[in-house]
Structure formats: structure tokens, C-alpha cells
Amino acid sequence: MNSEAVLADAGPFEKMVTFEISSAELEQAMNRASRRISREVNIRGFRPGRAPRRLVERRVGTDRVRGDALDDLVPVRVGQILAQTEIVPAVPSLLESVTDTANGAVKLEVRVTTWPRLESVPDYRGRRIEVQPPPPISEEVTARLEQLRHMYAPLQTVHRASEEGDFVMIDMTVMEGDRLIESLALDGFSYEVGAERLTAEIDESLLNRKAGDRFEIVAPLPGWLPSDPQAGEDSGGPASAMGLYRIRVVEVQSRSLPDLDDEWASEYTGHDSLEELREEMSGELEEEHNAAQWEELVGETMKEAISELDLQIPERLETAQTELLLRNQLASLERHKLDYPTFLERTGLEHEQLIRVLRERAVTGLKEQILAESVIAAQNLVVEDAEVMEALRAVAQESGDSERFRQAIDQGVDLERFRSDMLTDRAQAFLAMQVQPVDDRGEPVAVQPPAQVKAWFDPVSKPEQIPNPGADVSEALYEAEVIDDPYFD
């Protein structure tokens, strides 16, 4: 380390670096800063970048020139000092003070905030974590069978007034002022009463209607209706937009529910018997319940772990993460074409309240990350290249958009970020496997990690390695995705 630099503790996970910059070095930096500033301001009689320093200082002030010079010098000097240590800043260093010395040099104090680390991972073995018991599988099987029964039930015309659950064949036009909404001009459209595919008001107006009935109703336009760019921002979609609906009921149809028996199971689901269908549903539901309970167990374990974690997050790191979350929020609003004041109005939050919410979220996220990193290091958790590739391939298949995914590969997927997220999931799963899940009465509950989670900690169950482990993962993934894509068949 630079012999003239002094490092001292300045708080939890913070260091104060003290060093000097000579008068000659500062003068040179101020000259460079002056030339740069002179290219940004217009000084009469001089071309950009050519004005004397004294005129630049007269225009913008000596403090501005000196400040810009220090902004150039300090990061470089701090980087040189820290390069000789194991200290890695978590956020940009902060210049705390500048003091002139008798020999013309300046003495600087710079605060360096480091990434917090736990000295040891808390022991969660045997910790009791409450999870919600799943609903009885038999009741869910019955409910699902009823859904299938209704789904495959044929429709029959009935000569009575419509009831909830019936289908009505309608002709419809909708006017917003003098404008006909083309996307809602329907002829012979089959609509389920009570499904609220349009609005609750329309569903209510369709009750107790018979074939041949005509009526008009003023009701809100559907929230999913896209705005008409030629009709202004408030046209279509927003809850405040109203339309005049003119509807004619052509026909009323009712479901003819079949009997739930072996013949129905064979015809509509391909199973040999209703009992076979029930058993298959029961197995699927058991897996779904266990997966849901496992996710709940992981979430509750992390929530309790974070609440008990004795870790003070440096204020500068906390602030930086809060600002990152705010930037992400604003970017999301921009993508959805929603301005910030409208967002605050809809959420009922003031700016300061949102910042408090984001700050709490930032602290929780930082603690989760720090705890996960400690588990990863203590347990020597790793994610192999083959696992990253397999996970990315699964994402591509689930997205159903191979072209967009290939473009992401071409532009460079952040594989290390993807690997880091996988490691975090693995660390959280490890903690959840140490605890004892219980119900609301304190009785043990059998919650098994999914097969994929078990494979993370069982070398025998890990996915096969790619043929050439040293090959570039993104290239291998790209080739595999092209081969698997039916578009290229």
C-alpha cells in the first residue's frame, strides 16, 4: 500500500482513506480541468478549449475548476491505494474532506464502503417454520372434475330467460361519443353470462334476457381495450371511459352436463376409467401442493432469517440500492407509458412514502443477498456450466419466443448473473432444508424439496456435463437452440 496513505475503520464495513496530493499534481489536474471546462462554456475571443485558466476561473469560479480536478484525481489515487489491499468498494468512494497543507498540497479523506459479510452462517437446524396446510386433495379433485365437466359440456338452445353460467348469442355495437369502437362490433358472438369478459355491468344486464330482446346500456369500456391514438389519451381502456352498448340477444344456450362416469372419462380425457383419472389428478395435485408448500417454506425461512440477522447495512450502500430500485421503477413506468405522478395517484402514495417502501425493500434484498453469499461460501456451492445451459434452454422453451431468445444470445446473455441467481436459489433452498416445517398447531408437516432441488445437493442426480466443458456456453446454447427450434426444420 502507498506508504503515505492511511486506512482507518470508519464504521461497520467502511474505511476512511487519508492521503495527500502534491501541489504540482493538483496544478496539472486543474489545468486539464480548465481546458475541459473551456470547451463547455463560451468565452468571447477564444476558441473552445483555448481560453486561459484565469479567464475560465473568473467565469465559473476557482472552486469549480479545483473540484473537477479532484474528481479526476481522487478515484484514480484511491484505486491505486486499494489495489494494494484486499478492500473492494461496494459503491463509489465518497470524498469527505479536503484540507490545504502548509506546503501547498491538499490532504484528502475518502470514505470507502465495502460489501458487508457475515462472520459465520447462523445455524437454522431444527428451527420451526410454520407453513399453511394444503386443502384436502379429494375436494380439489372433485372441483377439477367439475371444471372439466363444464368445459366439455355441449351447449343446447333453451327457450327461457338467461341465467348465470348460460351462453347468450349476441349482436353488439358500442359507441364512445360519435365513434364506433370497431373491436367491439360483434355479430353472433357467444358470451358466457357471469364471466365478466366485458364488464360487470354488461353481465348483469344480460341476466334474465330472452332471444329477441334488444336493449341499450351506458357502461364502462373494458379495461383491456387498447386506447385509440386518434381519439386522445382517455379513449378506450381507462375506467373513466364510458360507452353506449346496443345489444340484441339472438339465442340463449345452456350447458348440457354429462354424467361423470367411465364413458365420459374415456371420451373426453382418454383415460380408461374415471378412477384412473382421479388417481392421476390426485398425484398431480400432491406434487403441486408440495411445490407450493416448499416455496412457502423457503420464503418463510428467509423472512425469519432476515428478521433475526444482526447485520448493519452501511447507509451509502442502502441509499445506492434504494436509488437503483427507484430507477427500475421509473423505467418500468416508462415502458408501460405511465407517468410518475399518475402512478403515485393510483397507488395512493406520496413520493416520500414510496422511497420508504423502496428503502425497506432494498435493505431486505441486501440482507438476503449477503446471507445467501455466506451460505454459498460456507457450503462451497457451485453451479456448473452444463446446469446454466440447461436452465437457459428451459427458459427459451417456456418463453415460446425462440427468435427473441436467439437475439438475446447474440447480444450476450449475462451468464454470470444467471449463474449468480441460480446460486442464490440454491443457498436459500439449503437453509430451508435445515428447518422443521410445522402447521398452525405446531405439528410437523412433511414438506419434501422438489426433485430438482434434491439434485442440487446430490452429485449423482446432477445433469450430464456438456461434451466440451471448456467450450463457450453461450455458443453451445445458441447452437442447441437453433437445432431444437421447429422453425428451422
C-alpha positions in Angstrom: 0.0 0.0 0.0 1.1 3.6 -0.6 3.3 4.5 2.4 1.7 8.0 2.5 -1.8 6.6 2.7 -3.5 5.8 6.0 -6.5 3.5 6.3 -8.7 3.5 9.4 -12.1 2.0 10.4 -15.0 4.4 9.9 -17.9 2.2 10.8 -19.3 -1.2 10.0 -17.9 -2.2 6.6 -16.4 1.2 6.0 -12.9 2.6 5.8 -11.5 6.1 5.8 -8.6 6.5 3.4 -6.4 9.5 4.1 -3.7 10.7 1.6 -2.1 13.8 0.1 -2.0 15.2 -3.4 1.0 17.4 -4.1 0.6 21.0 -5.3 2.3 20.2 -8.6 -0.1 17.3 -9.3 -3.1 19.4 -8.3 -2.0 22.2 -10.6 -1.6 19.9 -13.6 -5.1 18.5 -12.9 -6.6 21.9 -12.6 -5.0 22.9 -16.0 -6.7 19.8 -17.6 -10.0 20.6 -15.9 -9.8 24.2 -17.1 -9.3 23.2 -20.7 -12.2 20.8 -20.5 -14.5 23.4 -19.0 -13.4 26.0 -21.6 -14.8 23.6 -24.2 -18.2 23.7 -22.5 -18.6 27.4 -21.9 -18.4 30.3 -24.4 -15.6 32.8 -23.6 -15.5 35.6 -26.1 -12.4 35.9 -28.2 -11.2 32.3 -27.6 -11.9 29.1 -29.5 -13.4 26.2 -27.4 -10.7 24.7 -25.2 -8.2 27.6 -25.7 -9.2 30.2 -23.1 -6.6 30.9 -20.3 -7.3 29.3 -17.0 -7.6 32.6 -15.2 -10.5 33.6 -17.5 -12.1 30.2 -17.0 -11.8 30.6 -13.2 -13.2 34.1 -13.5 -16.2 32.7 -15.4 -17.0 29.5 -13.4 -15.0 30.1 -10.1 -11.8 28.5 -8.9 -13.7 26.1 -6.7 -15.4 24.6 -9.8 -12.0 24.1 -11.5 -10.5 22.6 -8.4 -13.4 20.4 -7.7 -13.3 19.0 -11.2 -9.6 18.4 -10.9 -10.2 16.5 -7.6 -13.0 14.5 -9.2 -10.4 13.3 -11.8 -7.6 12.6 -9.3 -9.3 11.1 -6.3 -10.8 7.9 -7.9 -7.5 7.1 -9.6 -5.5 7.6 -6.4 -8.0 5.6 -4.2 -7.9 2.8 -6.8 -4.1 2.7 -6.7 -4.2 2.6 -2.9 -6.9 -0.1 -2.6 -5.2 -2.2 -5.3 -2.5 -3.0 -2.8 -5.1 -4.3 -0.3 -8.0 -6.8 -0.3 -10.5 -3.9 0.0 -13.2 -3.8 -2.7 -15.6 -0.8 -2.7 -19.3 -1.7 -2.9 -20.3 1.8 -4.1 -18.2 4.7 -5.5 -16.0 6.2 -2.8 -17.0 9.5 -1.2 -14.7 12.5 -0.7 -15.3 13.5 2.9 -12.9 16.4 3.4 -10.2 18.5 1.6 -7.6 20.3 3.8 -4.9 22.6 2.5 -1.4 22.0 3.9 1.4 24.4 4.5 3.5 23.1 1.6 0.6 23.7 -0.9 -0.5 20.1 -1.1 -4.0 19.0 -0.2 -4.9 16.4 2.4 -7.9 14.3 1.4 -10.2 12.0 3.4 -12.2 9.5 1.4 -14.9 7.1 2.7 -14.8 3.6 1.2 -17.9 1.4 1.7 -17.3 -2.3 1.4 -19.7 -5.2 0.8 -20.9 -6.5 4.2 -20.1 -10.1 5.0 -21.2 -12.4 7.8 -18.5 -13.8 10.1 -20.4 -17.1 10.2 -23.7 -18.5 8.9 -26.4 -18.8 11.5 -27.4 -22.3 12.4 -31.1 -22.9 11.4 -31.1 -26.7 12.1 -34.3 -27.7 13.7 -35.8 -24.2 13.5 -39.6 -24.5 13.4 -41.2 -22.7 10.5 -45.0 -22.5 10.1 -46.5 -23.4 6.7 -50.1 -23.5 5.6 -51.6 -27.0 5.3 -52.9 -27.7 1.8 -56.6 -28.2 1.2 -57.9 -31.8 1.0 -56.8 -33.4 -2.3 -60.2 -35.2 -2.7 -62.1 -31.9 -2.7 -59.8 -30.4 -5.3 -60.1 -33.5 -7.5 -63.9 -33.1 -7.3 -63.7 -29.4 -8.2 -61.4 -30.1 -11.1 -63.6 -32.8 -12.4 -66.5 -30.4 -12.3 -64.4 -27.8 -14.2 -63.7 -30.5 -16.9 -67.4 -31.5 -16.9 -68.4 -27.9 -17.6 -65.6 -27.3 -20.1 -66.6 -30.2 -22.3 -70.4 -29.9 -21.8 -72.2 -29.3 -25.1 -74.5 -26.3 -25.4 -78.2 -26.6 -26.1 -80.6 -23.9 -27.1 -83.2 -23.1 -24.3 -86.4 -21.2 -24.6 -86.2 -19.3 -21.3 -84.6 -16.3 -19.8 -80.8 -16.4 -19.4 -79.2 -17.3 -16.1 -75.7 -17.0 -14.8 -73.5 -19.6 -16.5 -75.6 -19.6 -19.6 -74.2 -18.6 -23.0 -76.0 -15.9 -25.0 -75.5 -15.3 -28.7 -75.5 -11.6 -29.1 -75.1 -8.9 -31.8 -73.5 -5.8 -30.3 -72.2 -2.3 -31.2 -70.5 0.1 -28.8 -70.3 3.9 -29.3 -67.9 6.2 -27.4 -69.5 9.6 -28.2 -69.7 9.7 -32.0 -67.0 7.0 -32.5 -67.9 3.4 -33.2 -65.5 1.1 -31.4 -64.6 -1.4 -34.2 -63.1 -4.1 -31.9 -66.4 -4.3 -30.0 -68.7 -4.6 -33.1 -69.8 -8.2 -32.8 -72.2 -10.4 -34.7 -73.3 -13.8 -33.4 -70.9 -13.6 -30.5 -71.2 -16.3 -27.9 -70.8 -14.8 -24.4 -70.9 -16.6 -21.1 -73.1 -14.7 -18.6 -71.2 -14.0 -15.4 -67.7 -14.4 -16.9 -67.2 -10.6 -16.9 -65.3 -10.7 -20.2 -66.6 -7.3 -20.9 -67.7 -5.5 -17.7 -69.7 -6.5 -14.6 -72.5 -4.1 -15.7 -72.8 -5.9 -19.1 -73.0 -9.3 -17.4 -75.7 -8.0 -15.1 -77.7 -6.5 -18.0 -77.6 -9.9 -19.8 -79.3 -11.7 -16.9 -83.0 -12.6 -17.4 -82.9 -11.9 -21.2 -84.6 -14.0 -23.8 -83.9 -14.5 -27.5 -85.0 -11.4 -29.5 -84.6 -8.9 -26.6 -82.9 -5.6 -27.5 -81.6 -3.1 -25.1 -79.1 -0.2 -24.6 -76.9 0.4 -21.6 -74.2 3.0 -20.8 -71.4 1.2 -19.1 -67.6 1.5 -18.7 -65.5 0.3 -21.6 -63.5 -2.9 -20.9 -60.2 -2.2 -19.1 -58.3 -4.4 -21.7 -59.5 -2.3 -24.6 -56.5 -0.5 -26.2 -56.6 3.3 -26.5 -57.4 4.9 -29.8 -54.3 7.1 -30.6 -56.5 9.4 -32.8 -59.1 9.8 -30.0 -56.9 11.1 -27.2 -55.3 9.5 -24.2 -58.6 9.0 -22.3 -60.2 6.9 -25.2 -60.7 3.3 -24.5 -59.3 1.2 -21.7 -59.3 3.6 -18.7 -62.0 3.0 -16.1 -63.3 6.6 -16.7 -64.2 5.9 -20.3 -67.9 5.1 -20.9 -69.6 3.6 -23.9 -73.1 3.2 -25.2 -73.8 -0.5 -25.7 -76.5 -1.6 -28.1 -77.2 -5.3 -27.7 -79.5 -7.8 -29.3 -79.9 -11.3 -27.8 -80.1 -13.8 -30.7 -80.2 -17.1 -28.7 -79.9 -18.4 -25.2 -77.9 -21.6 -24.6 -77.3 -23.8 -21.6 -74.7 -26.4 -20.9 -75.9 -30.0 -21.0 -73.8 -31.5 -18.3 -72.8 -35.1 -18.9 -72.6 -37.8 -16.2 -69.2 -38.3 -14.6 -68.6 -41.9 -15.4 -66.1 -44.2 -17.2 -67.5 -43.5 -20.6 -67.1 -39.7 -20.1 -63.6 -40.1 -18.8 -62.7 -42.2 -21.8 -64.3 -40.0 -24.4 -63.1 -36.6 -23.1 -59.8 -37.3 -21.3 -58.5 -40.6 -22.9 -58.4 -42.5 -19.6 -59.7 -46.0 -19.3 -61.8 -45.1 -16.3 -63.0 -42.3 -14.0 -61.0 -43.8 -11.2 -57.8 -43.8 -13.2 -58.4 -40.1 -14.0 -59.0 -39.4 -10.3 -55.7 -41.1 -9.4 -53.8 -39.2 -11.9 -55.3 -35.9 -10.7 -54.5 -36.8 -7.1 -50.8 -37.4 -8.0 -50.6 -34.1 -9.9 -52.2 -32.2 -7.1 -50.0 -33.8 -4.5 -46.9 -32.6 -6.5 -48.5 -29.1 -6.9 -49.2 -28.9 -3.1 -45.8 -30.0 -2.2 -44.2 -27.5 -4.6 -46.4 -24.7 -3.2 -45.5 -25.7 0.4 -41.9 -25.8 -0.5 -41.9 -22.3 -2.0 -43.8 -21.1 1.1 -41.2 -22.8 3.4 -38.3 -21.2 1.5 -40.0 -17.8 1.7 -40.9 -18.0 5.4 -37.4 -19.3 6.3 -35.8 -16.4 4.6 -38.2 -14.0 6.1 -37.4 -15.2 9.6 -33.7 -15.4 8.9 -33.6 -11.8 7.7 -35.6 -10.6 10.7 -33.1 -12.1 13.1 -30.0 -11.2 11.1 -27.7 -9.0 13.2 -26.2 -7.0 10.3 -25.9 -3.3 9.9 -26.1 -2.2 6.3 -23.9 0.8 5.5 -26.1 3.8 4.8 -24.4 4.6 1.5 -25.0 1.0 0.2 -28.6 1.2 1.4 -29.1 4.5 -0.4 -27.5 3.3 -3.6 -29.7 0.2 -3.6 -32.8 2.3 -3.0 -31.9 4.6 -5.9 -31.4 1.6 -8.1 -34.9 0.3 -7.2 -36.4 3.7 -7.9 -34.7 3.9 -11.3 -36.0 0.4 -12.1 -39.5 1.5 -11.1 -39.3 4.6 -13.3 -38.0 2.6 -16.2 -40.9 0.2 -15.8 -43.4 3.0 -15.8 -41.9 4.4 -19.0 -42.2 1.0 -20.7 -45.9 1.0 -19.7 -46.3 4.6 -20.8 -47.4 5.7 -17.4 -46.0 8.9 -15.9 -44.8 9.1 -12.3 -47.5 11.4 -10.8 -50.2 9.2 -12.2 -48.5 6.2 -10.7 -48.4 7.8 -7.3 -52.0 8.8 -7.6 -53.1 5.3 -8.5 -51.1 3.7 -5.6 -52.2 6.4 -3.1 -48.6 7.0 -2.2 -46.6 10.2 -1.7 -43.1 10.3 -3.1 -41.6 10.1 0.4 -43.8 7.1 1.2 -42.6 5.3 -1.9 -39.0 6.0 -1.0 -39.5 4.5 2.4 -41.1 1.4 0.9 -38.2 1.1 -1.6 -35.7 1.6 1.2 -37.2 -1.2 3.3 -37.2 -3.5 0.2 -33.6 -2.5 -0.5 -32.5 -3.5 3.0 -34.3 -6.8 2.8 -32.9 -7.6 -0.6 -29.3 -6.7 0.5 -29.6 -8.9 3.6 -31.0 -11.8 1.6 -28.1 -11.5 -0.8 -25.5 -11.2 1.9 -26.9 -14.2 3.8 -27.0 -16.3 0.5 -23.4 -15.4 -0.3 -22.3 -16.5 3.2 -24.1 -19.9 2.7 -22.6 -20.3 -0.8 -19.1 -19.8 0.6 -19.6 -21.9 3.7 -21.1 -24.8 1.8 -18.9 -24.5 -1.3 -22.0 -24.4 -3.5 -21.3 -24.3 -7.3 -23.3 -24.2 -10.5 -21.7 -26.0 -13.4 -21.8 -24.7 -17.0 -24.0 -27.6 -18.0 -26.6 -26.5 -15.4 -26.6 -22.9 -16.6 -27.0 -24.1 -20.2 -29.9 -26.4 -19.3 -31.6 -23.7 -17.3 -31.3 -21.2 -20.1 -32.7 -23.8 -22.6 -35.7 -24.3 -20.3 -36.3 -20.6 -20.2 -36.2 -20.5 -24.0 -38.7 -23.3 -24.3 -41.1 -21.8 -21.7 -40.9 -18.3 -23.4 -42.2 -19.7 -26.6 -40.3 -17.0 -28.4 -37.2 -18.6 -29.9 -36.4 -15.7 -32.2 -36.4 -13.2 -29.3 -34.3 -15.6 -27.2 -31.7 -16.1 -30.0 -31.4 -12.3 -30.3 -30.7 -12.1 -26.6 -28.0 -14.8 -27.0 -26.5 -12.8 -29.9 -26.4 -9.7 -27.8 -24.8 -11.5 -25.0 -26.7 -13.1 -22.1 -25.2 -12.2 -18.8 -24.4 -15.8 -17.9 -22.6 -15.0 -14.7 -25.7 -13.1 -13.5 -27.8 -16.1 -14.4 -25.4 -18.3 -12.5 -25.5 -16.0 -9.5 -29.3 -16.1 -9.4 -29.1 -19.9 -9.5 -26.6 -20.0 -6.7 -28.9 -17.7 -4.6 -31.8 -20.1 -5.1 -29.5 -23.0 -4.1 -28.4 -21.2 -0.9 -32.0 -20.4 0.1 -33.0 -24.0 -0.5 -30.1 -25.2 1.7 -31.4 -23.1 4.6 -35.0 -24.3 4.1 -33.7 -27.9 4.2 -32.3 -27.3 7.7 -35.6 -26.2 9.3 -38.6 -28.1 10.6 -41.9 -27.2 8.9 -44.9 -27.2 11.2 -48.6 -26.4 10.9 -50.5 -23.7 12.9 -50.8 -26.2 15.8 -47.0 -26.8 15.9 -47.4 -30.3 14.5 -44.7 -31.4 12.0 -45.6 -31.2 8.3 -43.9 -33.4 5.7 -42.6 -31.0 3.0 -40.2 -32.5 0.5 -37.9 -30.5 -1.7 -38.7 -30.9 -5.4 -36.6 -33.4 -7.3 -34.7 -30.6 -9.0 -33.7 -29.1 -5.6 -32.6 -32.5 -4.3 -30.4 -32.9 -7.4 -28.6 -29.7 -6.5 -27.2 -31.3 -3.4 -26.9 -34.9 -4.8 -23.9 -35.2 -7.3 -25.4 -38.4 -8.7 -28.5 -36.6 -9.8 -26.8 -33.6 -11.4 -27.4 -33.1 -15.2 -24.8 -34.5 -17.6 -21.9 -32.4 -18.5 -21.8 -30.8 -21.9 -19.4 -32.7 -24.3 -16.7 -30.0 -24.0 -16.9 -28.3 -20.6 -14.3 -25.7 -21.7 -16.4 -24.6 -24.7 -18.1 -21.2 -24.7 -21.5 -21.8 -23.0 -23.3 -19.1 -25.0 -22.1 -20.6 -28.3 -23.2 -24.1 -27.3 -26.6 -22.8 -26.1 -27.1 -20.9 -29.4 -26.4 -24.0 -31.5 -28.6 -26.2 -29.3 -31.5 -23.7 -29.5 -31.3 -23.5 -33.3 -31.3 -27.2 -33.6 -34.3 -27.6 -31.3 -36.3 -24.9 -32.9 -39.1 -26.3 -35.2 -38.9 -23.1 -37.2 -35.7 -24.3 -38.7 -36.9 -27.8 -39.6 
